[in-house]
Protein backbone atom coordinates (compact mmCIF):
# COMPACT_ATOMS: atom_id res chain seq x y z
CA UNK A 1 0.00 0.00 0.00
CA UNK A 2 2.86 2.37 0.72
CA UNK A 3 4.12 2.00 -2.83
CA UNK A 4 0.76 3.00 -4.25
CA UNK A 5 0.64 6.08 -2.02
CA UNK A 6 4.11 7.10 -3.22
CA UNK A 7 3.23 6.60 -6.89
CA UNK A 8 0.14 8.82 -6.82
CA UNK A 9 1.91 12.12 -5.94
CA UNK A 10 4.57 11.34 -8.54
CA UNK A 11 1.91 10.69 -11.16
CA UNK A 12 0.20 13.97 -10.28
CA UNK A 13 3.47 15.88 -10.62
CA UNK A 14 4.20 14.21 -13.96
CA UNK A 15 0.71 15.04 -15.20
CA UNK A 16 1.07 18.68 -14.10
CA UNK A 17 4.40 18.96 -15.88
CA UNK A 18 2.92 17.48 -19.03
CA UNK A 19 0.01 19.93 -18.88
CA UNK A 20 2.38 22.89 -18.46
CA UNK A 21 4.47 21.70 -21.40
CA UNK A 22 1.37 21.48 -23.60
CA UNK A 23 0.28 24.99 -22.58
CA UNK A 24 3.70 26.38 -23.45
CA UNK A 25 3.62 24.71 -26.86
CA UNK A 26 0.17 26.16 -27.54
CA UNK A 27 1.32 29.65 -26.53
CA UNK A 28 4.35 29.39 -28.83
CA UNK A 29 2.12 28.33 -31.71
CA UNK A 30 -0.20 31.28 -31.07
CA UNK A 31 2.71 33.72 -30.92
CA UNK A 32 4.21 32.39 -34.14
CA UNK A 33 0.78 32.60 -35.84
CA UNK A 34 0.41 36.23 -34.68
CA UNK A 35 3.89 37.04 -35.91
CA UNK A 36 3.07 35.56 -39.34
CA UNK A 37 -0.14 37.62 -39.54
CA UNK A 38 1.63 40.87 -38.68
CA UNK A 39 4.47 40.15 -41.08
CA UNK A 40 1.96 39.52 -43.89
CA UNK A 41 0.26 42.85 -43.19
CA UNK A 42 3.46 44.91 -42.84
CA UNK A 43 6.30 45.29 -45.29
CA UNK A 44 9.41 43.23 -44.68
CA UNK A 45 11.55 46.26 -43.80
CA UNK A 46 9.33 47.11 -40.82
CA UNK A 47 9.40 43.51 -39.62
CA UNK A 48 13.20 43.47 -39.81
CA UNK A 49 13.44 46.71 -37.83
CA UNK A 50 11.25 45.23 -35.10
CA UNK A 51 13.46 42.15 -34.96
CA UNK A 52 16.61 44.27 -34.80
CA UNK A 53 15.31 46.48 -31.97
CA UNK A 54 15.57 43.85 -29.21
CA UNK A 55 19.12 43.04 -30.31
CA UNK A 56 20.09 46.72 -30.03
CA UNK A 57 18.58 46.86 -26.55
CA UNK A 58 20.66 43.88 -25.49
CA UNK A 59 23.81 45.52 -26.83
CA UNK A 60 23.00 48.74 -24.95
CA UNK A 61 22.59 46.81 -21.73
CA UNK A 62 25.96 45.16 -22.18
CA UNK A 63 27.82 48.42 -22.79
CA UNK A 64 26.90 50.15 -19.50
CA UNK A 65 28.25 47.16 -17.57
CA UNK A 66 31.61 47.68 -19.20
CA UNK A 67 31.42 51.39 -18.45
CA UNK A 68 30.64 50.60 -14.83
CA UNK A 69 34.09 49.11 -14.48
CA UNK A 70 36.21 51.38 -12.40
CA UNK A 71 38.31 53.92 -14.16
CA UNK A 72 41.38 54.03 -11.94
CA UNK A 73 42.67 57.55 -11.53
CA UNK A 74 45.37 56.76 -9.01
CA UNK A 75 46.97 53.58 -7.68
CA UNK A 76 49.54 53.37 -4.90
CA UNK A 77 51.16 50.67 -2.81
CA UNK A 78 51.69 51.35 0.88
CA UNK A 79 53.20 49.52 3.82
CA UNK A 80 50.95 50.54 6.69
CA UNK A 81 52.57 50.38 10.16
CA UNK A 82 50.17 48.89 12.67
CA UNK A 83 52.52 48.72 15.66
CA UNK A 84 50.54 51.29 17.64
CA UNK A 85 47.67 48.82 17.79
CA UNK A 86 49.80 46.78 20.21
CA UNK A 87 49.53 49.59 22.79
CA UNK A 88 45.84 48.71 23.21
CA UNK A 89 44.57 45.99 25.53
CA UNK A 90 44.89 42.53 23.95
CA UNK A 91 41.18 42.12 23.29
CA UNK A 92 40.99 45.35 21.26
CA UNK A 93 44.15 45.22 19.15
CA UNK A 94 42.86 44.09 15.77
CA UNK A 95 39.90 46.46 15.94
CA UNK A 96 42.33 49.30 16.56
CA UNK A 97 44.57 48.07 13.73
CA UNK A 98 41.61 48.33 11.31
CA UNK A 99 40.94 51.89 12.52
CA UNK A 100 44.63 52.75 12.04
CA UNK A 101 44.47 51.39 8.47
CA UNK A 102 41.36 53.46 7.76
CA UNK A 103 42.86 56.68 9.09
CA UNK A 104 46.13 56.03 7.19
CA UNK A 105 44.24 55.59 3.92
CA UNK A 106 42.07 58.66 4.49
CA UNK A 107 45.19 60.75 5.15
CA UNK A 108 47.40 59.43 2.36
CA UNK A 109 44.75 59.12 -0.36
CA UNK A 110 43.37 62.58 0.50
CA UNK A 111 39.80 61.57 1.20
CA UNK A 112 37.62 64.33 2.56
CA UNK A 113 35.75 63.33 5.66
CA UNK A 114 32.35 64.77 6.51
CA UNK A 115 32.25 67.65 8.93
CA UNK A 116 29.20 68.68 10.91
CA UNK A 117 29.23 72.22 9.51
CA UNK A 118 29.14 71.12 5.86
CA UNK A 119 25.76 71.03 4.17
CA UNK A 120 26.83 69.49 0.85
CA UNK A 121 24.25 66.75 0.74
CA UNK A 122 23.98 66.91 -3.03
CA UNK A 123 27.29 65.15 -3.64
CA UNK A 124 28.10 61.88 -1.99
CA UNK A 125 31.34 62.01 -0.07
CA UNK A 126 34.12 59.73 -1.27
CA UNK A 127 34.11 56.31 0.37
CA UNK A 128 36.87 54.10 1.66
CA UNK A 129 36.29 50.45 0.81
CA UNK A 130 38.50 47.81 2.43
CA UNK A 131 38.61 44.56 0.48
CA UNK A 132 37.61 41.38 2.29
CA UNK A 133 41.08 39.86 1.78
CA UNK A 134 42.68 42.74 3.70
CA UNK A 135 40.20 42.28 6.52
CA UNK A 136 40.83 38.54 6.65
CA UNK A 137 44.60 39.09 6.67
CA UNK A 138 44.31 41.48 9.62
CA UNK A 139 42.04 39.13 11.57
CA UNK A 140 43.88 35.92 10.56
CA UNK A 141 45.66 35.59 13.93
CA UNK A 142 42.70 36.69 15.99
CA UNK A 143 41.85 39.78 17.98
CA UNK A 144 44.95 39.71 20.19
CA UNK A 145 47.72 39.45 17.57
CA UNK A 146 47.23 41.67 14.53
CA UNK A 147 50.13 42.01 12.08
CA UNK A 148 52.74 44.68 12.88
CA UNK A 149 52.52 46.01 9.33
CA UNK A 150 50.61 45.24 6.16
CA UNK A 151 51.27 45.96 2.46
CA UNK A 152 48.23 47.20 0.59
CA UNK A 153 47.37 48.55 -2.85
CA UNK A 154 45.02 51.53 -2.86
CA UNK A 155 43.05 52.46 -5.97
CA UNK A 156 41.19 55.74 -6.36
CA UNK A 157 38.48 55.85 -9.02
CA UNK A 158 37.11 58.85 -10.91
CA UNK A 159 34.35 59.37 -8.31
CA UNK A 160 36.93 59.70 -5.54
CA UNK A 161 36.18 56.33 -3.91
CA UNK A 162 39.23 54.49 -2.61
CA UNK A 163 39.40 50.71 -2.55
CA UNK A 164 42.12 48.98 -0.54
CA UNK A 165 43.40 45.57 -1.72
CA UNK A 166 46.23 43.36 -0.51
CA UNK A 167 49.44 44.06 -2.42
CA UNK A 168 50.38 41.25 -4.80
CA UNK A 169 52.66 38.69 -3.31
CA UNK A 170 51.14 39.00 0.17
C-alpha positions as CSV (number, residue, x, y, z in Angstrom):
1,X,0.0,0.0,0.0
2,X,2.9,2.4,0.7
3,X,4.1,2.0,-2.8
4,X,0.8,3.0,-4.3
5,X,0.6,6.1,-2.0
6,X,4.1,7.1,-3.2
7,X,3.2,6.6,-6.9
8,X,0.1,8.8,-6.8
9,X,1.9,12.1,-5.9
10,X,4.6,11.3,-8.5
11,X,1.9,10.7,-11.2
12,X,0.2,14.0,-10.3
13,X,3.5,15.9,-10.6
14,X,4.2,14.2,-14.0
15,X,0.7,15.0,-15.2
16,X,1.1,18.7,-14.1
17,X,4.4,19.0,-15.9
18,X,2.9,17.5,-19.0
19,X,0.0,19.9,-18.9
20,X,2.4,22.9,-18.5
21,X,4.5,21.7,-21.4
22,X,1.4,21.5,-23.6
23,X,0.3,25.0,-22.6
24,X,3.7,26.4,-23.5
25,X,3.6,24.7,-26.9
26,X,0.2,26.2,-27.5
27,X,1.3,29.7,-26.5
28,X,4.4,29.4,-28.8
29,X,2.1,28.3,-31.7
30,X,-0.2,31.3,-31.1
31,X,2.7,33.7,-30.9
32,X,4.2,32.4,-34.1
33,X,0.8,32.6,-35.8
34,X,0.4,36.2,-34.7
35,X,3.9,37.0,-35.9
36,X,3.1,35.6,-39.3
37,X,-0.1,37.6,-39.5
38,X,1.6,40.9,-38.7
39,X,4.5,40.2,-41.1
40,X,2.0,39.5,-43.9
41,X,0.3,42.8,-43.2
42,X,3.5,44.9,-42.8
43,X,6.3,45.3,-45.3
44,X,9.4,43.2,-44.7
45,X,11.5,46.3,-43.8
46,X,9.3,47.1,-40.8
47,X,9.4,43.5,-39.6
48,X,13.2,43.5,-39.8
49,X,13.4,46.7,-37.8
50,X,11.3,45.2,-35.1
51,X,13.5,42.1,-35.0
52,X,16.6,44.3,-34.8
53,X,15.3,46.5,-32.0
54,X,15.6,43.9,-29.2
55,X,19.1,43.0,-30.3
56,X,20.1,46.7,-30.0
57,X,18.6,46.9,-26.5
58,X,20.7,43.9,-25.5
59,X,23.8,45.5,-26.8
60,X,23.0,48.7,-24.9
61,X,22.6,46.8,-21.7
62,X,26.0,45.2,-22.2
63,X,27.8,48.4,-22.8
64,X,26.9,50.1,-19.5
65,X,28.3,47.2,-17.6
66,X,31.6,47.7,-19.2
67,X,31.4,51.4,-18.5
68,X,30.6,50.6,-14.8
69,X,34.1,49.1,-14.5
70,X,36.2,51.4,-12.4
71,X,38.3,53.9,-14.2
72,X,41.4,54.0,-11.9
73,X,42.7,57.6,-11.5
74,X,45.4,56.8,-9.0
75,X,47.0,53.6,-7.7
76,X,49.5,53.4,-4.9
77,X,51.2,50.7,-2.8
78,X,51.7,51.4,0.9
79,X,53.2,49.5,3.8
80,X,51.0,50.5,6.7
81,X,52.6,50.4,10.2
82,X,50.2,48.9,12.7
83,X,52.5,48.7,15.7
84,X,50.5,51.3,17.6
85,X,47.7,48.8,17.8
86,X,49.8,46.8,20.2
87,X,49.5,49.6,22.8
88,X,45.8,48.7,23.2
89,X,44.6,46.0,25.5
90,X,44.9,42.5,24.0
91,X,41.2,42.1,23.3
92,X,41.0,45.3,21.3
93,X,44.1,45.2,19.1
94,X,42.9,44.1,15.8
95,X,39.9,46.5,15.9
96,X,42.3,49.3,16.6
97,X,44.6,48.1,13.7
98,X,41.6,48.3,11.3
99,X,40.9,51.9,12.5
100,X,44.6,52.7,12.0
101,X,44.5,51.4,8.5
102,X,41.4,53.5,7.8
103,X,42.9,56.7,9.1
104,X,46.1,56.0,7.2
105,X,44.2,55.6,3.9
106,X,42.1,58.7,4.5
107,X,45.2,60.7,5.2
108,X,47.4,59.4,2.4
109,X,44.7,59.1,-0.4
110,X,43.4,62.6,0.5
111,X,39.8,61.6,1.2
112,X,37.6,64.3,2.6
113,X,35.7,63.3,5.7
114,X,32.3,64.8,6.5
115,X,32.2,67.6,8.9
116,X,29.2,68.7,10.9
117,X,29.2,72.2,9.5
118,X,29.1,71.1,5.9
119,X,25.8,71.0,4.2
120,X,26.8,69.5,0.8
121,X,24.2,66.8,0.7
122,X,24.0,66.9,-3.0
123,X,27.3,65.2,-3.6
124,X,28.1,61.9,-2.0
125,X,31.3,62.0,-0.1
126,X,34.1,59.7,-1.3
127,X,34.1,56.3,0.4
128,X,36.9,54.1,1.7
129,X,36.3,50.4,0.8
130,X,38.5,47.8,2.4
131,X,38.6,44.6,0.5
132,X,37.6,41.4,2.3
133,X,41.1,39.9,1.8
134,X,42.7,42.7,3.7
135,X,40.2,42.3,6.5
136,X,40.8,38.5,6.6
137,X,44.6,39.1,6.7
138,X,44.3,41.5,9.6
139,X,42.0,39.1,11.6
140,X,43.9,35.9,10.6
141,X,45.7,35.6,13.9
142,X,42.7,36.7,16.0
143,X,41.8,39.8,18.0
144,X,44.9,39.7,20.2
145,X,47.7,39.4,17.6
146,X,47.2,41.7,14.5
147,X,50.1,42.0,12.1
148,X,52.7,44.7,12.9
149,X,52.5,46.0,9.3
150,X,50.6,45.2,6.2
151,X,51.3,46.0,2.5
152,X,48.2,47.2,0.6
153,X,47.4,48.5,-2.8
154,X,45.0,51.5,-2.9
155,X,43.0,52.5,-6.0
156,X,41.2,55.7,-6.4
157,X,38.5,55.8,-9.0
158,X,37.1,58.8,-10.9
159,X,34.4,59.4,-8.3
160,X,36.9,59.7,-5.5
161,X,36.2,56.3,-3.9
162,X,39.2,54.5,-2.6
163,X,39.4,50.7,-2.5
164,X,42.1,49.0,-0.5
165,X,43.4,45.6,-1.7
166,X,46.2,43.4,-0.5
167,X,49.4,44.1,-2.4
168,X,50.4,41.3,-4.8
169,X,52.7,38.7,-3.3
170,X,51.1,39.0,0.2
